[in-house]
């Protein structure tokens, strides 16, 4: 999926949960690759991902690195009341991402009962993430301890 033209406020934002996963990467080369991929989101062609509970009309996308050891970057365009152009919402391990894609292929995500269960779990996770959303640029780095 081709990304839309950049908005004037621009920028890629990252949720606290995704940032914390990024900080867990101990291999400097892998961390650098993930950071470059995240910063490059405005030029990327992401893979559509069906996320239950997504705001109406919002398409989530994924970037899958060639390095099988790296997590999958899940992101979406920011909503009108959010800063920046893109929001990285999660870094998924490959198994979780593959399970998500398999569920999409099997049509499970089209089942109303399954979607309702996933949506309830997503809403609970979103409530936690929103409370922790830092909405800062990827270049901001780890918090001071």
N, C-alpha and C positions, 0 to 999 in steps of 0.2 A: 504494500500500500504506500503510495507516494504521500509524503507529509505535506501539509498545507503551507502556504507562504508564511514566513515569519511575521508575527505581530510586532508592533513597534517596541513594546516593553521587553520582548525577547527573553531568552534564557531558559535553562533547564533547571528545574527545582527537584529536590530529592526529599522524600519523607524520611523522618527519623529512623523508622524501621529499616528502610532500604540502606540508609547511611550506616547504620549499625552493622548490617550484613557486609557492607563494603569494607568497614574497618576490620572485620574478622579475616580478611584475605591477608595472609602473612607473606606470600611470595610477592616481592616488589614488582616483578615483571607482570604477573597476573593482575595485581592491583592497578598498575599503570594501564594495562590493556582495558580493564573495565572502565577506568576513568575516561580514557580516550573514546570508548564507545558511547559513554553517557554524554560527554560533551558534544559528540558528533550526532546526537539524536536529531537535531534540526535538518540534517542532510540525509538521514538514514531512511531506508525503506523497510519499515517494520512488518512483521508477520502478524496479521489480525489474530486476536485471542478473545474468545467469548468469556467475559467475566460476568458472572451472575451478580446482580445488584448494581451494575454499572449505571451511572446517571443516564437518563434517556438521551439517545442520540450520540452517546460517547463511545468511541471505538478504542479499546485497549490494543496495544501493539507490543510485540516482543522482538528483542534482538538476541539472536543465538550466535554466540562466538564460535569460531572454528576450533577453539581450545575446549575439548570436552570436560576439562576440569573447572571451567568457569561457569558461574550461574547464569541463568537467562535473565535479561533485563526486561521488566514489564513496565510500560509507561503509557501515558495518555495525554491528549491535549489538555491544557488547563481549562477549567471552567471559567466563565466570565468574571466571577468574583475572586479568582485566584491570580496571584502574580505569576509572571513568566509566560513562557510559551508551551512548555512541556513539563509534566510531573512524573518522575520515576516513582512508582508505587511499590515495587517489590523487586527483589533479586531472588529468583526461584531456583532451587536445585534442579538438575536435569530430570530426575525421576518425577518430581512433582509436575514439571512442565509437560513431560511426555504423558502423564496420566490425564492432565487437563486436555491435551490435544486428542487423546484416545476417547475421552468422554465426549468431546465435540463430534468426533467422527461417528461414534455410536449413536449420537442423537440424544444421549442422556440429558444434556443440558436443555433440550427442548421439552422435556417432561416437566409439567407444572409443579408436581410434588417435589421432584429433585431440585428444581430451581428455587422453590420456596425454602427448602432446607439450606441450600447453599447461600441464598440471599440472607437468611437469618444469621448464619455464621459470618458472612461478609459484613453485615451491618454491625455486628458486635466487634469485629476486627477493625472496621472503619472508625467506630467510636473511640477505640483505643488509639488508632493511628492519628486521628484528627487531634486528639488531646496531646499527642507527641509531635505533631507536624511542625517541623522547624522551618520549612520552606526557604532554605538558603541555598546558594549556589554550591555546586560540587567543589569548587575551589576553596570553600570556607574551611575545610579540614575538620579534624576531630575536635570535640570540645576539650577545653582545658580541665584538668582534674585538680 
